[in-house]
Amino acid sequence: MAEIEKPRRYGDLPAFAAQRFGAREGLVFEDRCHSFDDIARETDIAAKALMAAGVAAGDHVAVWLNNSDEWIFIFHGIAKIGAVLVPINTRFRTDDLAYVLGQSKSAFLITHVRSGPIEYLDMTRRVVALPSDGDDISDANFPKLRKVIVLGEDEGPGVLSWRAAKATGAGIDDDALAARAGAVDPATTALIFYTSGTTGFPKGAMHRHNLIHNVEDRIRRMAITEDDVILNYLPLFHAFGFSEGALLSILSGARHIVTETFDPNASVDLIEAERVSVIHGFEAHIKTVSEAQEARPRDVSSLRTGIFAAGPLSAVPILRRAAVTLAPIKPLTGFGMTEIWIGAGLSALDDDDERRYESSGAPGQDYEVRIVDPETGAPCGVGVEGELQVRGRYLMQGYFEKPAETAAAFAEDGWFRTGDAGYWRPDGYFRFVGRYKDMLKVGGENVDPMEVEGFLLEHAAVHQCAVIGAPDARLAEIPVAYVQRAPGGDIDEAAVIAYCRDRVASFKIPRHVVFVDDFPMTASGKIRKVELRADAAERFPGS
């Protein structure tokens, strides 16, 4: 095979990986194992199926699928023929689906007939007026939408089965596919990832093909090689799982084990059985994986590293515990978001524990980071809290069809306003401390909810917690703690407040405690504090 150029487009990645890694196993999902040669072949099958279905260059293709090997083949196929991937959160239901389908102007939707107990096609039929035959969709609410393609057996009228699309696509010759692939401009939009929606309805962040270089930087900094094994339980429709699983594997040759959902015990079983070396995630992931290992120890000696959203005080005890429970892992801290991608901040493998647990790392390659006073825009000195702002080559092109929101997201001099609070450390690293909108103002005093959360998490009876503000006539806001008890934990409101008294400042002590069985979560593992704030406002309306 003639040597191919280093890839500049996502659609080139499978062939590039096949040439480098060939028959090595590259992707595992359940009992299905695929070599890098297989991934390249399945990508071409998916690309031809999409061409046969009528997907044109520039079309937006919404993918509403749970994690699987087919998800990855479909993504590479979409990219190879110059269409735009629009991943949809699989926790979305009819109203959310309608919003994203319409707002993204998707021309195609690819989804399940059903997955487990969830009837995806039934929900789609409740949202979209599907035709009674094989004609294209004609729905005034979704004027761009032409076809729904389904994975599954019982398709029914008005949809195209993925199986049938692949059968028809087999008749497309390789030269036609090569022509489509060769015409793709790497400077055009290839991805529209919707924000995780912790504070409201999501917005579609547009990205080009240049995130390939972003991932390559992490491969170097994390020393990822073809000998690594990545366990990816993060959703592929989220930037973190997509970037640090699918892209990281195909670029490095690391073996990629994908699970449909996150299960901490199953994850530890896989770490042992598959000799996993790399895992990523948020606080909730590393915390519950550690607990699963403590409850039933297994051989996790293959674990080497991974990126975790540390920095906030609430994350520090969790990472320190994980470093012991999951030894010899060296968790790295990082900072990123859908709009700026992954690795705007990243610690290093040779950093000491304090840097890796209590910072968000140093600015990544091709990123600039500044911390400014949110009111005046003046730069903040070392140790002074301000708004984290980011500039660099990997920032989004903008929010799709939202010019006002795009303009508001950037300062006048082109820096992206993250909406996050942070400060510079003396060593040149920075530390994310929380969302500005999560910060509390209690009687004129600033309260960082993550500081209180980190303190409460040290109590043996507390499994998880979140601190938010509720309105108060006298103090403007008061802290309210939402607490999930640890299994067998015996703690009540009085005990929580007593635990805080004389240990934290009086204005930081929760005035109310609400016990919950579960928290409302985003699919990426973040607590949806917007829902907790609404609940607290109803419970404790002030006066």
C-alpha distance (Angstrom), angle and dihedral (degrees) to the residues before:
residue distance angle dihedral
M1 . . .
A2 3.80 . .
E3 3.78 113.6 .
I4 3.78 112.3 -99.9
E5 3.77 126.5 -145.1
K6 3.76 121.2 -95.3
P7 3.80 103.2 -86.9
R8 3.79 121.6 -98.8
R9 3.83 94.1 171.4
Y10 3.80 130.8 57.5
G11 3.80 91.0 -127.1
D12 3.82 90.4 60.8
L13 3.81 93.9 55.9
P14 3.85 100.4 84.7
A15 3.83 94.2 52.2
F16 3.80 90.5 44.8
A17 3.82 91.1 50.8
A18 3.81 91.6 46.0
Q19 3.77 90.7 54.9
R20 3.80 92.4 49.3
F21 3.80 101.3 37.6
G22 3.81 105.0 16.8
A23 3.79 112.7 167.1
R24 3.82 95.1 13.1
E25 3.79 112.4 118.1
G26 3.79 108.2 -102.1
L27 3.81 108.2 165.4
V28 3.79 133.9 33.0
F29 3.79 126.3 -177.0
E30 3.79 118.0 170.8
D31 3.83 105.2 -52.1
R32 3.82 94.6 -18.4
C33 3.81 117.6 99.8
H34 3.80 124.5 -174.0
S35 3.78 131.5 -170.0
F36 3.80 120.2 -143.2
D37 3.80 86.8 -103.5
D38 3.82 87.7 55.7
I39 3.81 92.0 50.1
A40 3.81 91.0 53.8
R41 3.80 91.2 48.1
E42 3.82 93.8 47.1
T43 3.80 89.9 47.5
D44 3.80 90.5 57.7
I45 3.81 90.7 47.7
A46 3.82 89.9 51.8
A47 3.81 92.7 45.6
K48 3.81 92.1 51.9
A49 3.81 90.8 46.4
L50 3.80 90.0 54.3
M51 3.80 90.9 47.9
A52 3.81 89.9 50.2
A53 3.83 89.5 50.6
G54 3.81 89.2 55.9
V55 3.81 102.1 -103.0
A56 3.79 108.0 161.0
A57 3.79 129.7 -161.0
G58 3.80 108.9 -79.8
D59 3.81 94.8 21.0
H60 3.78 115.1 138.0
V61 3.81 111.1 -124.5
A62 3.81 115.5 -164.4
V63 3.80 113.5 -150.8
W64 3.81 113.5 -160.0
L65 3.79 99.1 176.1
N66 3.77 137.2 127.1
N67 3.80 118.4 -118.5
S68 3.79 112.9 -68.8
D69 3.79 142.0 131.9
E70 3.83 88.8 -97.8
W71 3.84 89.6 58.7
I72 3.80 89.0 61.0
F73 3.82 94.7 46.1
I74 3.81 90.2 49.4
F75 3.81 92.3 50.0
H76 3.79 93.0 51.6
G77 3.81 90.0 45.3
I78 3.81 91.7 51.9
A79 3.79 90.6 49.5
K80 3.80 93.9 45.4
I81 3.81 93.6 59.3
G82 3.80 95.0 44.1
A83 3.81 99.6 -105.5
V84 3.82 124.4 134.2
L85 3.81 123.2 -108.0
V86 3.83 115.3 -134.8
P87 3.82 108.0 -177.6
I88 3.81 115.8 -159.5
N89 3.78 124.3 -152.3
T90 3.82 108.2 -109.0
R91 3.81 89.6 -143.5
F92 3.78 89.0 65.0
R93 3.76 117.3 106.4
T94 3.80 133.2 -165.1
D95 3.82 101.1 -57.2
D96 3.81 92.6 43.5
L97 3.81 91.7 46.2
A98 3.78 91.6 50.5
Y99 3.80 91.0 50.7
V100 3.82 96.2 50.4
L101 3.82 95.4 41.0
G102 3.78 91.0 52.0
Q103 3.78 99.5 37.6
S104 3.83 93.6 46.6
K105 3.82 92.4 47.9
S106 3.78 89.3 -134.9
A107 3.80 116.0 -171.8
F108 3.82 94.3 -163.6
L109 3.78 135.8 30.0
I110 3.80 120.4 -158.7
T111 3.79 114.5 -166.7
H112 3.79 146.0 141.6
V113 3.76 124.7 -85.3
R114 3.78 82.3 -138.8
S115 3.78 137.0 -26.4
G116 3.77 116.6 -158.9
P117 3.80 106.6 -45.3
I118 3.82 94.5 -20.7
E119 3.81 116.5 102.0
Y120 3.79 101.6 -153.1
L121 3.80 96.4 170.4
D122 3.79 91.6 48.7
M123 3.81 89.6 53.5
T124 3.80 89.7 47.3
R125 3.82 90.6 53.4
R126 3.80 89.3 52.8
V127 3.81 90.0 54.4
V128 3.81 104.6 35.7
A129 3.81 127.7 46.6
L130 3.80 98.0 -128.0
P131 3.81 119.0 -161.5
S132 3.79 120.7 -109.1
D133 3.80 91.6 -125.5
G134 3.79 139.0 23.8
D135 3.80 96.1 -65.9
D136 3.78 122.7 119.7
I137 3.81 118.1 -88.2
S138 3.78 116.6 -90.8
D139 3.79 107.8 -169.7
A140 3.81 120.3 148.6
N141 3.81 89.9 -150.0
F142 3.81 90.5 59.1
P143 3.81 106.0 29.8
K144 3.83 93.4 168.7
L145 3.82 96.4 48.9
R146 3.82 112.7 103.3
K147 3.80 107.9 162.3
V148 3.77 144.0 13.2
I149 3.81 112.9 -147.7
V150 3.79 117.4 -163.4
L151 3.79 136.4 -160.3
G152 3.78 108.9 -146.5
E153 3.77 144.7 61.8
D154 3.80 109.3 -92.3
E155 3.78 101.8 57.0
G156 3.79 103.8 154.9
P157 3.82 125.4 -169.3
G158 3.77 127.2 -30.5
V159 3.80 98.8 28.9
L160 3.79 136.5 88.0
S161 3.78 119.2 -128.8
W162 3.79 117.2 -131.2
R163 3.80 87.5 -134.3
A164 3.81 91.1 58.0
A165 3.80 92.0 45.1
K166 3.79 90.4 54.0
A167 3.80 91.7 48.1
T168 3.81 91.3 52.6
G169 3.80 91.7 42.6
A170 3.80 90.4 58.5
G171 3.81 86.8 75.4
I172 3.83 92.9 62.1
D173 3.78 111.0 97.3
D174 3.79 124.9 -128.3
D175 3.82 93.3 -113.4
A176 3.81 91.7 60.0
L177 3.80 90.8 50.9
A178 3.80 91.5 46.2
A179 3.80 90.2 52.2
R180 3.80 91.5 52.9
A181 3.79 91.9 46.3
G182 3.80 93.4 47.6
A183 3.79 92.2 52.9
V184 3.83 94.7 58.5
D185 3.80 111.9 114.8
P186 3.84 110.4 -144.4
A187 3.80 89.8 -150.3
T188 3.82 92.5 64.9
T189 3.78 126.6 90.3
A190 3.81 112.0 -82.8
L191 3.82 102.8 164.6
I192 3.79 136.7 39.3
F193 3.80 107.6 -171.6
Y194 3.77 116.2 -176.4
T195 3.78 116.5 -136.5
S196 3.79 116.0 -106.0
G197 3.78 92.3 -106.6
T198 3.83 102.0 -131.3
T199 3.79 90.6 149.0
G200 3.79 106.4 28.7
F201 3.77 143.7 -41.3
P202 3.81 112.5 -14.8
K203 3.79 125.4 -107.6
G204 3.80 125.1 -146.4
A205 3.80 111.8 -114.0
M206 3.82 110.9 -156.7
H207 3.81 120.3 -142.9
R208 3.80 135.3 -179.2
H209 3.81 129.3 -142.6
N210 3.82 93.6 -87.6
L211 3.81 92.8 93.4
I212 3.81 84.2 87.9
H213 3.82 87.2 78.7
N214 3.79 91.2 46.8
V215 3.82 90.8 57.7
E216 3.81 92.0 44.8
D217 3.79 88.9 59.5
R218 3.79 90.4 56.5
I219 3.81 91.6 47.9
R220 3.81 87.9 58.6
R221 3.80 96.4 42.8
M222 3.80 94.5 45.9
A223 3.82 93.7 40.2
I224 3.83 91.4 -126.1
T225 3.80 113.0 -179.6
E226 3.79 138.3 169.9
D227 3.81 87.1 -91.4
D228 3.81 91.5 66.5
V229 3.80 123.7 97.1
I230 3.82 117.2 -151.0
L231 3.80 119.2 -156.5
N232 3.80 107.2 -155.3
Y233 3.80 115.8 -168.4
L234 3.81 91.8 148.3
P235 3.82 114.9 105.9
L236 3.79 114.1 -95.4
F237 3.81 90.1 -140.9
H238 3.82 87.3 66.7
A239 3.82 121.0 79.2
F240 3.82 93.4 -124.6
G241 3.82 97.2 55.4
F242 3.80 93.5 38.1
S243 3.79 94.8 49.4
E244 3.79 102.0 36.2
G245 3.80 94.8 38.3
A246 3.80 114.0 29.4
L247 3.82 99.1 27.1
L248 3.79 96.3 35.7
S249 3.81 91.2 53.8
I250 3.80 99.2 45.4
L251 3.82 91.4 48.2
S252 3.80 97.9 44.4
G253 3.81 103.5 32.5
A254 3.81 90.8 -121.4
R255 3.80 114.5 150.8
H256 3.81 110.5 -104.3
I257 3.81 118.9 -149.1
V258 3.79 110.9 -169.3
T259 3.80 124.2 -166.0
E260 3.79 124.3 -164.7
T261 3.80 93.1 -130.3
F262 3.78 139.5 -1.0
D263 3.78 117.5 -89.0
P264 3.83 115.2 164.1
N265 3.80 97.1 -151.7
A266 3.79 93.2 45.2
S267 3.82 88.1 48.1
V268 3.80 93.1 55.8
D269 3.81 89.7 46.4
L270 3.81 88.9 54.2
I271 3.80 92.3 46.8
E272 3.79 88.5 57.3
A273 3.81 98.3 39.9
E274 3.81 97.9 42.7
R275 3.81 98.4 33.6
V276 3.79 91.6 -121.6
S277 3.80 114.8 -161.2
V278 3.82 103.5 178.5
I279 3.81 130.5 48.5
H280 3.80 129.5 163.2
G281 3.76 136.4 -170.3
F282 3.76 151.9 109.4
E283 3.79 130.3 -70.3
A284 3.81 92.8 -80.8
H285 3.81 92.4 55.7
I286 3.79 99.2 48.0
K287 3.81 91.7 41.3
T288 3.80 96.3 54.0
V289 3.81 93.6 40.2
S290 3.81 88.2 53.8
E291 3.79 91.2 49.0
A292 3.80 91.3 49.7
Q293 3.79 90.3 52.1
E294 3.81 92.3 47.7
A295 3.79 91.5 50.2
R296 3.82 93.5 49.3
P297 3.80 113.6 10.6
R298 3.79 117.8 -143.4
D299 3.80 134.2 175.0
V300 3.81 105.0 -79.9
S301 3.80 95.5 156.7
S302 3.82 91.0 122.3
L303 3.83 92.6 67.5
R304 3.78 111.9 112.8
T305 3.79 112.6 162.4
G306 3.81 148.3 -36.4
I307 3.80 142.0 174.6
F308 3.78 119.9 -94.7
A309 3.79 130.4 177.8
A310 3.78 96.0 -115.4
G311 3.79 129.2 148.9
P312 3.81 99.2 90.0
L313 3.78 114.2 100.3
S314 3.80 90.5 -118.2
A315 3.82 90.5 62.7
V316 3.78 98.8 50.2
P317 3.83 99.6 78.0
I318 3.81 89.9 42.8
L319 3.81 93.5 54.6
R320 3.78 93.5 43.4
R321 3.79 89.8 52.4
A322 3.82 91.8 46.7
A323 3.80 92.2 50.9
V324 3.80 88.4 59.9
T325 3.81 99.4 37.3
L326 3.82 94.5 43.7
A327 3.81 97.3 35.8
P328 2.98 133.3 -170.4
I329 3.82 88.3 36.7
K330 3.81 117.2 116.8
P331 3.80 104.2 -156.6
L332 3.80 114.5 -153.8
T333 3.76 123.1 -148.2
G334 3.76 119.9 -132.5
F335 3.77 144.6 172.0
G336 3.78 127.4 -142.6
M337 3.76 145.0 122.9
T338 3.79 138.1 -165.4
E339 3.79 93.2 -90.3
I340 3.82 96.6 50.4
W341 3.82 98.1 25.8
I342 3.79 126.5 -138.7
G343 3.79 128.6 -35.4
A344 3.79 103.8 28.9
G345 3.79 80.0 137.1
L346 3.80 125.7 21.0
S347 3.78 135.4 163.3
A348 3.80 122.4 -140.7
L349 3.78 134.8 -111.4
D350 3.81 91.1 -118.5
D351 3.81 95.0 49.0
D352 3.78 117.3 116.6
D353 3.79 119.9 -107.2
E354 3.79 94.2 -99.4
R355 3.81 92.7 57.3
R356 3.78 92.9 45.6
Y357 3.81 94.6 48.4
E358 3.79 103.9 33.4
S359 3.79 105.1 39.4
S360 3.78 139.4 51.0
G361 3.78 91.9 -127.8
A362 3.77 133.0 -113.3
P363 3.82 123.0 -53.9
G364 3.79 111.3 -76.6
Q365 3.78 126.3 -122.1
D366 3.83 113.0 -68.2
Y367 3.82 91.3 12.3
E368 3.78 129.7 110.1
V369 3.79 119.6 -162.2
R370 3.78 128.1 -166.4
I371 3.79 133.1 174.3
V372 3.79 116.7 -147.2
D373 3.75 140.8 174.4
P374 3.83 102.8 -93.4
E375 3.80 91.9 -140.3
T376 3.81 102.7 43.4
G377 3.81 102.8 20.0
A378 3.80 90.2 -130.0
P379 3.83 115.5 148.1
C380 3.79 115.0 -100.7
G381 3.77 121.3 -129.7
V382 3.79 126.4 -129.4
G383 3.79 111.2 -57.0
V384 3.81 94.2 10.3
E385 3.78 114.2 122.7
G386 3.78 119.1 -128.1
E387 3.79 143.0 136.1
L388 3.80 117.9 -55.7
Q389 3.80 110.8 -128.8
V390 3.79 126.0 -176.6
R391 3.79 136.4 -160.5
G392 3.80 130.2 179.7
R393 3.79 149.8 102.6
Y394 3.81 96.5 -69.6
L395 3.79 99.1 58.2
M396 3.77 117.0 120.0
Q397 3.79 120.3 -91.6
G398 3.80 87.1 -125.3
Y399 3.79 140.4 -76.9
F400 3.80 110.5 -56.0
E401 3.81 110.7 -102.0
K402 3.81 92.1 -15.3
P403 3.82 105.8 107.0
A404 3.80 95.5 161.0
E405 3.80 93.0 51.3
T406 3.81 90.2 45.2
A407 3.80 92.1 51.8
A408 3.81 91.6 47.6
A409 3.82 90.9 51.3
F410 3.80 93.3 62.3
A411 3.79 130.8 62.5
E412 3.78 117.2 -127.6
D413 3.81 91.3 -97.9
G414 3.81 93.6 53.8
W415 3.80 102.1 -97.2
F416 3.81 116.2 138.7
R417 3.79 113.5 -120.2
T418 3.80 104.8 -136.5
G419 3.80 95.1 -172.3
D420 3.81 86.7 -133.4
A421 3.77 127.7 124.2
G422 3.79 120.9 -133.1
Y423 3.78 146.2 140.1
W424 3.79 140.7 -141.8
R425 3.77 119.5 -105.7
P426 3.82 121.0 -143.9
D427 3.83 90.2 -109.7
G428 3.83 93.7 62.0
Y429 3.79 94.2 -102.3
F430 3.78 119.9 118.2
R431 3.77 131.3 -142.0
F432 3.80 128.2 -142.4
V433 3.80 108.9 -146.2
G434 3.80 103.4 176.6
R435 3.78 148.8 -60.4
Y436 3.79 113.5 -56.7
K437 3.78 90.3 -133.7
D438 3.82 88.4 55.1
M439 3.80 93.0 55.7
L440 3.80 115.4 105.3
K441 3.80 129.0 -138.2
V442 3.81 106.5 -155.0
G443 3.78 112.6 -176.9
G444 3.80 90.3 -31.8
E445 3.82 93.8 -46.7
N446 3.81 120.5 116.4
V447 3.81 113.5 -126.6
D448 3.79 122.5 -167.4
P449 3.82 103.9 -150.0
M450 3.81 91.3 -156.7
E451 3.80 90.0 61.6
V452 3.81 90.6 56.6
E453 3.82 91.3 42.6
G454 3.79 91.4 52.4
F455 3.81 89.8 51.1
L456 3.82 93.7 48.7
L457 3.80 91.9 48.1
E458 3.80 88.5 63.4
H459 3.82 88.6 68.8
A460 3.80 110.0 97.4
A461 3.82 92.9 -137.8
V462 3.83 93.9 55.0
H463 3.81 116.6 87.4
Q464 3.81 99.5 173.4
C465 3.78 135.2 -11.0
A466 3.78 144.0 179.5
V467 3.78 128.3 -162.0
I468 3.79 120.4 -153.6
G469 3.81 137.3 162.7
A470 3.79 126.9 -99.5
P471 3.82 123.7 -166.1
D472 3.79 118.2 -94.5
A473 3.79 128.0 -176.5
R474 3.81 94.8 -143.2
L475 3.82 104.2 33.5
A476 3.82 99.3 27.1
E477 3.82 89.1 -130.9
I478 3.77 136.5 22.1
P479 3.83 127.5 -165.4
V480 3.80 117.6 -106.0
A481 3.80 120.4 -170.4
Y482 3.78 121.4 -149.3
V483 3.81 107.4 -160.0
Q484 3.77 133.5 -169.5
R485 3.80 109.6 -160.9
A486 3.79 120.3 -129.7
P487 3.82 114.3 -113.6
G488 3.80 105.5 -74.7
G489 3.81 90.0 5.5
D490 3.78 115.0 153.5
I491 3.77 110.4 -158.1
D492 3.80 134.6 127.4
E493 3.78 136.1 -172.9
A494 3.78 94.5 -85.5
A495 3.80 91.2 50.9
V496 3.82 92.5 51.0
I497 3.79 92.0 51.1
A498 3.82 92.1 44.2
Y499 3.81 89.6 51.2
C500 3.80 89.7 56.9
R501 3.79 97.6 42.9
D502 3.82 114.4 103.8
R503 3.82 89.8 5.3
V504 3.80 102.4 71.8
A505 3.77 131.2 28.9
S506 3.79 112.5 -78.1
F507 3.80 93.5 -118.0
K508 3.84 89.7 56.8
I509 3.81 95.0 54.8
P510 3.83 112.5 106.7
R511 3.79 111.1 -110.5
H512 3.80 91.2 -158.6
V513 3.80 133.9 25.3
V514 3.81 123.1 -155.5
F515 3.79 118.2 -167.7
V516 3.81 116.9 -146.7
D517 3.79 135.3 -177.0
D518 3.81 92.4 -145.4
F519 3.78 138.9 1.9
P520 3.81 126.4 -124.4
M521 3.79 102.2 -107.3
T522 3.76 138.9 -171.3
A523 3.80 114.6 -125.8
S524 3.80 89.3 -105.4
G525 3.79 91.6 61.1
K526 3.80 102.9 -98.8
I527 3.80 122.9 133.3
R528 3.80 111.8 -113.8
K529 3.79 97.7 -128.7
V530 3.78 91.0 177.2
E531 3.82 87.7 72.2
L532 3.78 92.4 46.7
R533 3.81 90.9 51.0
A534 3.79 90.4 52.1
D535 3.79 90.6 49.2
A536 3.82 92.3 48.3
A537 3.80 92.2 48.6
E538 3.80 88.5 55.3
R539 3.80 95.1 44.4
F540 3.81 96.6 42.0
P541 3.81 107.3 24.7
G542 3.81 95.9 167.5
S543 3.76 121.2 -138.3
